[in-house]
């Protein structure tokens, strides 16, 4: 089996609506029953925390494609203190051994979704189409459906150059396996954006995008399977020297392609 085929299931409903807006399979009714207890525990925990905050689930649990013992449970909170979010993730991971690889609780602020910038726009697109509301104020329900266009692709991954700069700074001190996984996943998400715009489709499928971009950019055919393998590994089987080669090679090439085809975030981010 090709290394480009070794991946977890992707949302089969992701794509385009008839009007050109983004379609996904994220919906509350599709959440697998096996994962509902961990979500209920998260809701109960947050009900005891003072303040205005919201809770959403995204990823494979939200789209109904999660697999017990294999998938992560990905949550995002709005308005919750970052330390509380981190502690909640640790507590839920410990409370549900064997259910998932881990529970990640990402903290966001209300201001992260406001304003005209690329980052805020991407956050709104993600909240509207990829997140399922669980508790608190449902900000996403008031948002319109967003078109699958360059603005959405740029909002999602136009920070790829900024992330690459940060990865270079972290290289000497970070765990290479975990850093390699982060690099791979983000870079392949950017590749999915490139494929989406080039082919006039919409996808965040990292593996399918790598396969397609290998056809469109033959010079990256040898490098992209490495990113796929790193992205699916936990942690990635990567060394610092290998990461450096990837940063100088395929990551730099993807950044150039993204800049030329879609555009990067404005310098004020």
Residue pairs with C-beta under 8 A, 6 or more apart in sequence:
2 225
3 225
3 228
3 229
4 207
4 210
4 211
4 214
4 224
4 225
4 228
5 207
6 207
6 228
6 229
6 232
7 206
7 207
7 228
7 232
8 60
8 65
8 67
8 70
8 71
8 232
9 60
9 65
9 67
10 65
10 204
10 205
10 207
10 208
11 24
11 25
11 26
11 60
11 63
11 65
11 204
11 205
12 25
12 65
13 23
13 24
13 25
13 63
14 22
14 23
14 24
14 25
14 63
14 202
14 203
14 204
14 205
15 23
15 201
15 202
15 203
16 22
16 23
16 148
16 201
16 202
17 23
17 145
19 145
20 147
20 148
20 149
21 145
21 146
21 147
21 148
22 125
22 129
22 145
22 146
22 147
22 148
22 152
22 202
23 129
23 202
24 63
24 129
24 130
25 63
25 64
25 65
26 58
26 62
26 63
26 129
26 130
26 131
26 132
27 62
27 64
27 132
28 132
28 133
28 134
30 62
30 63
30 64
31 39
31 57
31 61
31 62
31 64
31 132
32 61
32 64
32 66
32 68
34 66
34 68
34 99
35 61
35 66
35 68
35 73
35 99
35 100
37 96
37 99
38 73
38 92
38 95
38 96
38 99
38 100
38 103
39 57
39 61
39 73
39 75
39 134
41 92
41 95
41 96
42 55
42 75
42 88
42 92
42 103
42 105
42 134
42 135
43 55
43 134
43 135
45 88
45 91
45 92
46 53
46 55
46 77
46 80
46 88
46 135
46 136
47 135
49 80
49 84
51 79
51 80
52 79
52 136
52 137
53 77
53 78
53 79
53 80
53 136
54 77
54 78
54 79
54 133
54 135
54 136
54 137
54 138
54 139
55 75
55 76
55 77
55 133
55 134
55 135
55 136
56 75
56 76
56 77
56 78
56 127
56 131
56 132
56 133
56 134
56 140
57 73
57 74
57 75
57 76
57 131
57 132
57 134
58 74
58 75
58 76
58 126
58 130
58 131
58 132
59 66
59 71
59 72
59 73
59 74
59 130
60 66
60 67
60 71
60 72
60 74
61 71
61 73
61 74
62 74
62 130
62 131
62 132
65 71
66 73
66 100
68 98
68 99
68 100
69 98
69 99
69 100
69 101
70 100
70 101
71 100
71 101
72 100
72 101
72 102
72 103
72 104
73 92
73 99
73 100
73 102
73 103
73 104
74 104
74 106
75 89
75 103
75 104
75 105
75 106
75 134
76 105
76 106
76 107
76 108
76 131
77 85
77 105
77 106
77 107
77 108
78 108
78 109
78 110
78 112
78 113
78 136
78 137
78 139
79 108
79 109
79 110
79 136
80 107
81 107
82 107
84 107
85 105
85 106
85 107
86 105
86 107
88 103
88 105
89 102
89 103
89 104
89 105
92 103
92 105
93 100
93 102
93 103
96 103
101 234
108 123
110 139
112 119
112 120
112 123
113 120
113 123
113 124
113 127
113 139
114 120
117 265
117 266
117 268
117 269
118 151
118 154
118 155
118 158
118 159
118 265
118 266
118 269
119 155
119 159
119 265
119 269
120 155
121 151
121 152
121 155
122 152
122 154
122 155
122 156
122 158
123 155
124 143
124 146
124 155
125 146
125 152
125 155
125 156
126 156
127 139
127 140
127 143
128 140
128 143
128 144
128 145
128 146
129 145
129 146
131 140
133 140
133 141
146 152
148 196
148 201
148 202
149 197
150 197
150 262
150 263
152 202
153 193
153 194
153 196
153 197
153 262
154 193
154 262
154 263
154 264
154 265
156 189
156 193
156 204
157 186
157 189
157 190
157 193
157 258
157 262
158 258
158 262
158 263
158 264
158 265
159 264
159 265
159 269
160 186
160 187
160 190
160 251
160 254
160 255
160 258
160 264
161 255
161 258
161 259
161 264
162 265
162 269
163 186
164 247
164 251
164 252
164 255
167 179
167 182
167 183
167 243
167 247
167 251
168 247
170 179
171 179
171 240
171 243
171 244
171 247
172 240
175 235
176 236
176 238
176 239
176 240
176 242
176 243
177 233
177 235
177 236
177 237
177 238
178 235
178 236
179 238
179 243
180 230
180 233
180 235
180 236
180 237
180 238
180 242
180 243
180 246
181 230
181 231
181 233
181 234
181 235
181 236
181 238
183 227
183 230
183 243
183 246
183 247
183 251
184 226
184 227
184 228
184 229
184 230
184 231
184 236
185 206
185 231
187 227
187 250
187 251
187 254
188 206
188 207
188 209
188 210
188 224
188 227
188 228
188 231
189 204
189 206
190 254
190 255
190 258
191 206
191 209
191 210
191 213
191 224
191 254
192 203
192 204
192 205
192 206
192 208
192 209
193 258
193 262
194 209
194 213
194 254
194 257
194 258
194 261
194 262
195 201
195 203
195 208
195 209
195 212
195 213
195 216
196 202
196 203
197 261
197 262
198 216
198 261
199 212
203 209
206 228
206 231
207 228
210 224
210 225
210 227
210 228
211 224
213 220
213 224
214 220
214 221
214 224
217 253
217 257
219 253
220 250
220 253
220 254
223 246
223 249
223 250
224 250
226 242
226 246
226 250
227 246
227 250
229 236
229 237
230 236
230 237
230 238
238 246
255 264
258 264
